């Protein structure tokens, strides 16, 4: 009579840690190569439910994947065609208004500062020339440090363009084969661990899906909200600044802070009264309140467990370790780690080691 094989409870954890460790090792050494693949994988994960819904209408998956890919890149290109020219126009207006800003500093700001703090600061050609002479060695050293980075930027630009061209093709194949990969991974799982795998994978899919798809919707809503509000204030290129603020909403408070900074600079250069500046600040105050207390709780929800602290820490930590690619995989890995921590906690609380009183 043969005995049933012994089930080791720690085996799945060892395998899971080994898989995650191997993935991080590959990301660390192949970050430049993996960038378009990771971007395509994240987009495919977000868009896969849409492909499945189209497939249920009787359309084959190949055609559904092509439609979704084309629609996605049409939206991205249309958004870039709207935002980039507006930002360039705003930059041109800022350059044109620099003389007015210098005049304002000379005639109003510096006299107020000198009177308020009992100083004698003068901004003229002699002052600027003296400062440049005193700091010539520092400026020269900084330029020498900057030149290698500028020389390398050409290669980075070429790599970025090639990745941009490769991205639609990768997204199409990710969408096309996503369901086959899911079935293939599930087939390779030992049957005695299948229930645990389905539970953990289901929890990860819930956390990742609700966060990524919900956060994408929040970004679009906040971009439109900020953009429309800034347009109504009469701010030049207000829609572009608002969309940039909305896109950066996925990092807590970064979108509002960046948008407020850009909009304040543009308002100071454009408006001659406090009314326009206060209107711009009011747009971001209302937007931040709506995002924090209505939009994000309704769409993303607090039940997924990804707190702002966890999001900020994961972005900073993985960004520091793996650069730009680390920021791309930060939120998915944070969600995976959160689910694994919850599973480990439940395993520990149900273990004999924890429950034994002696």
Secondary structure as GFF3:
##gff-version 3
##sequence-region A 1 358
A	DSSP	alpha_helix	11	29	.	.	.	ID=ss1
A	DSSP	alpha_helix	31	56	.	.	.	ID=ss2
A	DSSP	alpha_helix	61	96	.	.	.	ID=ss3
A	DSSP	alpha_helix	98	104	.	.	.	ID=ss4
A	DSSP	pi_helix	105	109	.	.	.	ID=ss5
A	DSSP	alpha_helix	110	117	.	.	.	ID=ss6
A	DSSP	alpha_helix	125	134	.	.	.	ID=ss7
A	DSSP	alpha_helix	136	188	.	.	.	ID=ss8
A	DSSP	three_ten_helix	191	193	.	.	.	ID=ss9
A	DSSP	alpha_helix	194	232	.	.	.	ID=ss10
A	DSSP	alpha_helix	238	247	.	.	.	ID=ss11
A	DSSP	three_ten_helix	248	250	.	.	.	ID=ss12
A	DSSP	alpha_helix	254	270	.	.	.	ID=ss13
A	DSSP	alpha_helix	274	290	.	.	.	ID=ss14
A	DSSP	pi_helix	291	295	.	.	.	ID=ss15
A	DSSP	alpha_helix	296	299	.	.	.	ID=ss16
A	DSSP	alpha_helix	308	349	.	.	.	ID=ss17
A	DSSP	alpha_helix	352	355	.	.	.	ID=ss18
###
